[in-house]
Amino acid sequence: MELLNSEYFPLGSLRHLNDFRSISLEEMDGVKLMTRTDAKYLCEMNQLDQLLQVARHNFRVLEIQKNRIQGYQSTYLDTPDHRMYLDHHNGKLNRYKIRIRKYQVSGQFFLEIKKKNNKRTTIKKRMPMMAGQGLLTNDCKQFIADHSPFSPEALVPVIQSSFNRITLVNNNMQERVTIDVLPTWQTGNQTITLPNLVIIEVKSSHTSSCSGFGFILREQRIHPARLSKYCTGTALLFPEIKQNRFKEKLLYIKKLDKSLIYNESFNKPA
């Protein structure tokens, strides 16, 4: 899946991205926030540069090898009957997502397990993987068994996703913001890209819309909107799967990004 596709993603439109002071990966180690509260927001691509202009003095931007936009690719694992997706859809507490993520700039791979507990706190565990390493190594199987209720033998690759990310860290190192553009999902020979959708996530120990980047978003009339990239991609790629609970969200995405001829599931009654 192509990253930084100039047809969809005009880099020149983000002219304020270069106004930020940079921060390195090493400097950012103190704000990893593996246990955190997340707040997600959705907006249109044409709103992003204005957000960057407002945030530029209070945040620094992650820069890796002179790149301020990093590409990510993920392979999500689930059971053949989409148990993790359905747990999320059905509102189950203590739910999981398991993925293999590639960081494009560094070339690193990680097996990652995210748990959302009944207090809506996200706990992420991850282990490094070698390039080309398969899931079913003994270390990977043990990691999945140790940190999730799923048998590793029951999991299969379900969808792939890619996106390009801008990462901001506020000056007091207490908040991290990820801004994902050009989200793309793929399964088999089917690919869906939403070029006009921006997914923003504010991550901190105590996320609030009254301060930090949340306040900036509120001032721009961009409000919290819960979204799972995995569930969104699954619902778009598998229209036959149960998705009534996500229909309102999918319709909102359609409103923000009119580039896609959406599948018939959008027109089904909830």
DOLUM-941943 format. One record per residue: x, y, z of N, C-alpha, C in turn; residue in one letter. Coordinates in pm, whole numbers, plus 50000, padded with zeros to 5 digits. Atoms other than C-alpha are relative to their C-alpha. Layout:
! DOLUM-941943
XYZXYZXYZA/...
***
This chain:
! DOLUM-941943
500844988150000500005000050000500885012450000M/499134988450019501485032949888499815010150111E/500034989749897502375059050146500345013549938L/499764986450048502415096750095499685001549851L/500464999050138500495094149769499675014549968N/500174985850027500775129049623498675003249934S/501324997850059497505124449434498975003450108E/500944998049891495665123249767500515009750106Y/499434993749881498045140150006500995010849960F/499094989250042499475173849895500805005350119P/499184996149885502355179150138500115015150013L/499894985549995502545215650044498855006750072G/501164994149933499125221150199500215001150150S/499714999449856500635215950547501195009150025L/498854990949995502845246650536500425003150143R/499644996749863502725251850915500704988550073H/499305011249936504235217750987501475003450023L/498594996349985507685232750940500245010850104N/499854989649899507005259451204500294994450139D/499805006149869507325234651493501484997650028F/498715005549958510465227751691499884984849998R/500035014650011511405191351647500334993450133S/499645008449887511695163651904500414986449944I/499525012950048513595130951858499284988650073S/500565011849932512465095851947500564998550140L/499365001449869514965095252231499435010050100E/500574989849911513635127752376498564996750036E/501415002749979510075115052344499774987950091M/500145012149919510755083852555499225002550129D/500684997149874509365101352862498515001949987G/501434997950018505915104652710499404988849915V/500515011550074505265069552574498554997050033K/501405001649957502035066552778499434986649958L/500495013450032501645028952742498694997050072M/501305000549931498845031653002499475014250001T/500414986350025496715061552918498495000749978R/501364997250044493365077252845500095006749863T/499964994750136492675084452479498715007549969D/501174993350056490335109052314500245001749850A/499844999350145489815106551939499065010549941K/500744989550069488585133051698500134997449850Y/499975001050146487745133751327499805013849940L/500234987550072488055162851088500364997849854C/499685000650141488555170550721501445004549977E/498614996850031491955173450558500225015049988M/499814985550019491385210050476499985007850131N/499974993349871491115218050849501354998350071Q/498835004149924494465203250945501045011150013L/498954989949992496835231650859499665011050099D/500424990049901494795256051070500274994950141Q/499705005749869495125232451368501495000750029L/498554999449981498875230851316500465014450027L/499634986049977499095268651299499755004050145Q/500334996349862497385272351638500904992850099V/499255008249904499415244551804501515002149996A/498565000350028502875253251673500885005150113R/499154994549895504135272951975500004991750128H/500135007749876502995248752246500334985249984N/499705014150026503945215852082501284998949916F/498885003550087506985199651923499574988349912R/500385010550094506825175951628501114989549995V/499035010850012508505141951612500645000449862L/499255000150126511225141751348500964988150003E/499145011850012512955109551238500675000449863I/499244999650125515685110650976499485011149908Q/500454987950069514475145550876498574998849946K/501405001650041510925132450824499075003950115N/500994996049899508075149051011498674992849979R/501165008450024505495125450863500524985749982I/499525013850003506035088250927498894990749952Q/500955009950049504365059150753499934988050093G/500245011849917502865029950945499204989949920Y/500785010750059501614996550823499714989650108Q/500395009649898499694971751037499274988349936S/500795011850032498404936450997499244996250126T/500825003249884495504929851232499674985250001Y/500305014149980494964895151370498684998750075L/501275002549933491584881751471499654985449974D/500495013550029489684849051478499285000349865T/500695000050130488114837951148498585005650007P/501354994449987484694848451285500015014250056D/499874985949961486004883351379499605002550146H/500414999149860485644878351754500405013350063R/499584987449940487684909151853499195011849946M/500864989750058485744931051612498624999750064Y/501355001249946482424917751742499955003550148L/499954995749859483494922552105499895015150010D/500074985450002484024959252024498615004549957H/501324996350049480794961651825498934998250107H/501035003249902478794945852106500205007050134N/499794992149879480234969452368500604992350115G/499405008049893482124942952561501135007850066K/498904993949927484404956252832501204990749998L/498765008050001488014944352859500194993149864N/499865005350134488374940252483501425002249948R/498625000750047491514934652277500095002849850Y/499604999850139493204942451948501434995049993K/498665005750016496274923751826500465003049857I/499524996350132498424935751539501524998649992R/498574998950029501854934251380500185013349928I/499854986650056502994969651309501425002149948R/498724996150058505774981351080500125015150001K/499694985750000507325015651133500885002649878Y/499364998950131508295026350781501395006150005Q/498724992950003511115050450857501114991850063V/498985007749929512965028551106500104985649950S/500025013950042511994995350948499744990250112G/500245008749886511114981551292498614993649992Q/501275007149988508374955751350499734997350148F/500395003449864506434950751673498704992049996F/501275006549971503774926251784499385007650116L/500624991249902501324947951978498634994650042E/501285003949945498404939452204499455011850077I/500644988849931496014966952312498764994950072K/501175003549920493534961452592499305012850045K/500814989049948490724985952666499194994350117K/500655005949883489534979253021498675006850030N/501344994949969486224986653191500015014350054N/499894985949963487525020953298500395008649879K/499664993450126488175029952931501465004349994R/498564997750006491915029652994500624990249902T/499315008550098494115016352714501344995750056T/498735005749956496974993352813500624992849881I/499355005850117499424984752537501264992450040K/498815008149984501994957052541500574997349862K/499435003050130504444951152262501364993350013R/498705006350004507474930652169500585001849860M/499394998250132509974936451888500024987049922P/499935011450091509984913251589501075002849895M/499054998750110512574906951323499225001549869M/500634998450131511724917250966499774986349938A/500325012650063509954888550795499674988850097G/500305010249901509374870051121498514996849999Q/501405004149999506134850151124499395001150137G/500704998949872503514852151394500264988150089L/500035012049918503794816351510501374995550048L/498805003749927507254817551660499624997450145T/500315003149860507384804552014499885012650085N/500054987749922508094839152153498705007649976D/501244992950032505124854551971498794993050062C/501125007549943502764826952079499935001850151K/499994998349855503864830252439499565014150039Q/500374986149972503474868152427498485001749991F/501454999050016499894865052299499304992750114I/500615007649891499064838452558500135007250133A/499764993049872500544859652839499155012550014D/500614986749992498764892052751498615000949938H/501374999850054495414882052597499334986850032S/500725012649977492694855752641499914991349876P/500135007050126493144843952280501124989749981F/499005009950038494894812452168500685004749871S/499344995250122497544822651913499704991449879P/500315008850112496694792351702498645003149938E/501334996850051493144806051663499985012949920A/499974986850064494284839251510500514999049857L/499584999350140494634847351141500105014749960V/499994986250052495574879250949498655003049936P/501344996650050492284896950873500065011749903V/499864988650089493064931250730501375006350021I/498814991549989496054953450661499555014649997Q/500314985750005496034990650724501295007849984S/498854990950007498355019450647499485014250020S/500334985849985498385056250731501315007650016F/498854991249979500755085650758499735008350123N/500234994249868501255100851101500925011850028R/499274988949938502295134151247499844998350150I/500065001549855503165131251616500475012850068T/499684987949925503105161651844500134996750148L/499825001449854504325163752205499985014050058V/500054986449947503425193552420501285003450076N/498724995549948506215214152569500314994850140N/499735005349865505765200552923500064984850003N/499825014550015505955164552791498924991950071M/501095007049931502605155152946498904995349905Q/501065003450094500565150052630500614996749864E/499565003950134501085132652298498794999749908R/501094999250097498955138651990500444993149871V/499725006150130498885116351684498955004649900T/500874995150107497425129551359500214990949880I/499875010150105496765102251102499245004449876D/500604996150128496095110250738500154988749900V/500035010050106495415089550429499814985850056L/500245013749950493975059550619499584990949886P/500245009750107493915028950394499864986250062T/500205013649952492614993750455499964990649880W/499905009450111493164962650247499754985850050Q/500115014349979492094926550239499914993549864T/499985006350131492824903449949500355010349894G/499754990250107492574924549632499125012350013N/500864988449978490224950449783500715010250089Q/499364989249925491584984049902499065011950009T/500834988149977489745013750053500885010850062I/499254988549950491365047950107499045011650023T/500814988249970489795078550271500935012250003L/498994989550009491985107450149499665013050070P/500384987349938489995135550310499744999050149N/500265002149858489655120450658501285001250081L/498894998849905491975130250945499544994350133V/500315006449872492005109251263501015005250102I/499154994049897493375127251569499774992850131I/500125006449869494115110551901500875007750100E/499314993149893495055129452217500214990150113V/499655010549905496875106952462500705006150121K/499384995049878497635115452822499494991750116S/500495007149882497185102453174498645005250042S/501304994249968494215126053212499575008949884H/500394992350116492915136652870498805008950032T/501104990749975490685167252887499845009249881S/500254990550108489015189052626500095014450049S/499914986549943489545218752861501435005449998C/498614995650003493305220652811500724993049886S/499175006650099496075211452570499384999949862G/500485000850137495285200052219498494998249996F/501445001249994491765190852325499325013549998G/500564986449999491115227752392500085006249861F/499854994850136492485237052048498924994349910I/501025006450082490145211951887498615005550031L/501314994849961487165224352085499805014149944R/500114986450054487915260351980499754999949849E/500245001350143487885248451618498724992449969Q/501295007050011484525231351681500164985849947R/499775014250030485985196551641499834992550131I/500395006249874484465173951903500434985450005H/499595014149989485435139552040499074990849921P/500765009950078484355110451821500724986750011A/499365012949981485155075051926500134992849867R/499775006950126486695055251643501094989750019L/498975010350009488605022851601500374998449854S/499595001850140490665021451282499784985649956K/500195014050036490514983551293498524997149972Y/501425002650019486724982551334499465007349878C/500444992650118486205009451070500414992849873T/499545007250118488324990850819499264986949979G/500735012650011486604957950897498595002349949T/501384997150044483144973350857499955004149853A/499994995750140484114989350524500334988649905L/499565010850088485784958250382499094987950004L/500885011649986483244933050509498575005150026F/501334994249979479794948950454498974990150052P/500955010049953478104916150540500084997750150E/499815002349858479424916650897499095009250081I/500854992049913477334929751185500655013550027K/499414986849983477824967451207498985010750037Q/501044990249965474594983751328500505010350098N/499524990949896476364998751628500925010849943R/499064990750060478865016051397499385008349888F/500584993550117476385028651137500075015250009K/499954985449984476165063951279501415005349974E/498614995850022479965066251282500384999249853K/499695001450142480235053350927499345011049917L/500674989150071477695078950809500715013350023L/499264987849970479685106450983501295000549918Y/498805000850083482845094750807499665003249855I/500434997250137480955095450478499785014949979K/500224985550008479985131550551501325007549989K/498714993250002483615141350614500804996949874L/499215004350115485085121750323499064994849893D/500965003450105482965121350009500674993549880K/499265005250114485635105249791499644985649966S/500205014350015484475069349836498554996949960L/501325005450030481545051549674499754989150104I/500125008849885480415035049995499094988149968Y/500755012150026479005000150009498555001450050N/501434999049972475324992850048499664999650147E/500295000849857475624987650424499645013650058S/500324986649950475375025450467498505002949986F/501404997150026471845024550335499054990050066N/500855009749930470604995350544499475006450128K/500524994949873468305003750835500754994250117P/499295004849882469965001251176499144990150077A/
***
